[in-house]
Amino acid sequence: MSWKRILCPVDFSEHSRSAMLAAARLAGELGAELVLLHAAQVPSTVFPEGIVIRDAGLVQEYFHDINRRLDDWKTMAVAVAGRNVATSTVVGVPYSEIVSVAEQGPFDLIVMGTHGRTGLERLLLGSVTEKVVRIAPCPVLTIGLKSDHARSD
């Protein structure tokens, strides 16, 4: 299998940073195209009658911050991959938007970070990565952070 297009969704967490660096290394080694994607949810309030978007200035500032952070991450990825990296921002439910972008790309691989939540925390919060793994149109490589705590059994 030859991976030529790699999608790396980022949420700017440390887990996401580890996945981005792994995706950049992989893209560099394979000569693949790498796209960093941020799936944003617009700051809003939900009422039974509909959704109200908060202050337009706040939304503009939110997207300005996202673009600035994506540019910073792109710089890191380019340094690791040794090649150009594209960025994209979509608005909506993250797992759904990630899968949609992967389908439309089309992409050969998705590289994502995982927070490693288990049990009740995972059940209550859900997992974007887990949902993407279940419905993605291509393979998904998940990258976790190594624990700082030594485990002894």
Summary of the structure (lengths in Angstrom):
residues: 153
radius of gyration: 16.5
end to end distance: 38.6
largest distance: 53.1
contacts: 455
relative contact order: 0.22
helix: 45%
strand: 25%
